[in-house]
Amino acid sequence: MADVKLAVLMTPLALCFAVACVRGQTNPAADAASATAPARQEPVSLALEIAIPDYAAGSVESTMAMIGNAAISPEMTAGGKVLGYGGFGRAGGQGSQGKYPFVIVPLIEGFDASLTAEDVRRDKLTLRLMIIQPHPQGKQLLDAAAKRVVTAFVEQPPLANDARDKRMKEVLEQMAAVEDNMNLLEAIAKNNRTIGPEILKERMKTAELEKQRLEMDLTALRVRRNAIARQLEEGTKDVNEALAGDEVLQQLREIIPLREKEVERVQKMIDQGSASKEELTGFREKIVEARIRVAEREAALRQGNNRAGLLERLNDELATTMINQAEMEVRLALLREQQPSIDVTQIDEEKLTRLSDQYRGLFRESGALPPLYHQMDKRLDGLKQQRLALLVDDVKVTDAPPVARPEMKE
């Protein structure tokens, strides 16, 4: 039993040494204070006896975290610092084998205290608040931390039993709502770790099927376009041959050069002063009339040709086919550039960069909890502290006996 007791008493001392090593701070103020401190200065510590009726021992860890959080100096929390965990302290009374993590309580820059469980009973929790790095005003720093604990959990407006029960119910309901929201965010974040690859797999599959469909459709469109072009060429050739073989049309076309020569002759006469401009206008009107008659004859011949209507429909269909082909070629090019290919050998660095920009949201920090989760976590901590304040009846602060140190043999 003596060996067990000695090991238990050594725990806070080992804690001091371990935390100082882990922190590795080189704060000048801390070094100066350590240099002026006595060589064998005993660690200053306080005992916090917290009366909590019907206390559940299973919540010691979270209770210590809330108490330690309340003890932190406001100037330390302003920098966004958080509690640190590590090591073990004794809890559960004399002879208990229960162990709970200790809590690091920042007091001022470069100086911390440790909060360890000394005794846990059904109706109270006894904690030791001990300064880690020696400080000339260590006792005052611990007193201020203890006062912050008393202020947070005892110095509250008194509530009647009914009012306290009502407030407790409200706090518990708010905690349940916040925990439900946090659990939902955790589930979503957990699914994101697997949903990213699934989304990419589905997109690759869809893109590959779409590319194959577009390639087949484009092949069919190109064949159709070539066939339509050949039909148009043959039909146009037949119509032109029909127009070339019509004697009336040929005679009408021969009239146009004659009329143009008459216009030239009259223009020369006007230049010589032997004709008027009105006569020139009359001859020009005759040219227009001749051209109109040629166009009317060509239109009549085309309408009379059996393939004239077919040529018109083929022209419309060729225009539609060319538009569809251009659209499909653009879509296929975009798929090849913007979607990942099954054949990774076709991916160059430029395409890989585009794919990374496009799919970064699926893989960067997949499963990471959003800032909203941490905001809710802080809100939940505040509600837990409110609940603990409603449960605590009293906090007694006393000087704790010094921690015994083993004698070192030469």
C-alpha positions, 0 to 999 in steps of 0.5 A: 500500500505504501508503494501505491500511495507514493505512486499516487502522490507522485502523479502531480509532480510527474504531471508538472514535469511532463506538461512543461516538457510538452509545452517547450515554452521559452517565455522570458517572464517564465524563465526569469520567475524560475530563476528567482524562485527557491530551488525546492519551492513546493507547488502551490495548490488548492482543493475545490470541493464541489457539492453536487447532489446525486452526482454521476461518477461517469461524467467526471471528465466532462465536469472537469472540462467545464470547471477547468474552462471556467477557471481559465483566465479571460486574457487567455481565452481571448486568444482562442486557446482551448483546454489541453488533456493528457496524463491521469489523476486519481479519482473515486476516493481512497483505494479507488483504481479509477483514472480521469484525464487532467485538465490544463488551465492557462492562467497567464502567458507562460504559466498554467495550472493542472486540474486533477480529480482527488475524490469522487463521491455521490454527492461531491467532487473534490479537485486539486488545482495546482500551479505547474510552473513556479511563480512568485504570485502563484497563490494569487493566480490560483485564488483568481482561478478558483474565484472564477469557478465559484462565480460561474457555478455558485454566484448565480441568482437564486432560483426556487425549486420550481423555477430551477426545474423549469430552467433545467428542462429548458436547458436539457431540451436545448442540449438535445436539439443541438446534439441532434443537429451535431449528429446530423452534421457528423452523419453528413460529413461521414457520408461525404467521405464515401459519396465523393468517389461514388459521385465521380464514378457515376459521372464518369459512367454517365459521361462515357455513355454520353460520349459513345452515344454522341460519337454514334449519332455524329457518325450517322449524321455525317453519313446522312449529310453526305447522302443529302449532299449527293441527292442535292447535287444530282437533283440540281444537275437534272434541273439545270439540264432541263433548264438548258434544254428549254428553247423558250428559256434560251430565247428569253435569255438571248433577249437580255444581251440585245436590250443591254446593247440598246441601252449602250447605244442610247447612252452614246446618243445622249452623250452626243446630244441626239437622245434624251434621258427619258428614252434611256429609261425606257430601254432600261425598263425593257431589260428588267422586263426581259429578266423577269420573264426569264425568271418566270420561265425558270420558276415554271420549269422548276415547278414542273420538274418532279424533283423540284419539291424534293430538292427544296425538302433536301435543302431544309433537311441539310440545314437542320442536319448541319446545325445538329452536327455542330451542336453534337460536336461541341457537346462531345468536345466539352465532354472530352475536355471537362469530364474524366476519361476511363482511359487515364492515359488520355489525361494530360496535365492541363486536363488534370488541372481542369478536373481538379478545379471541377471536382475539388469539392468532392475530395478536398477535406472530405468528411471534415466537419464544417465551421457550423459544427464547431459553433454548435459544439461551443453552444453545447459547452455553454449549455452544459455549463448552465446545467452544471451550474443548476446542479452545483449547490456549493463550491468550497475552496481550501488550501490543499496540502503540499504534494510530498516529494520522494527523497533522492538518494546519492 
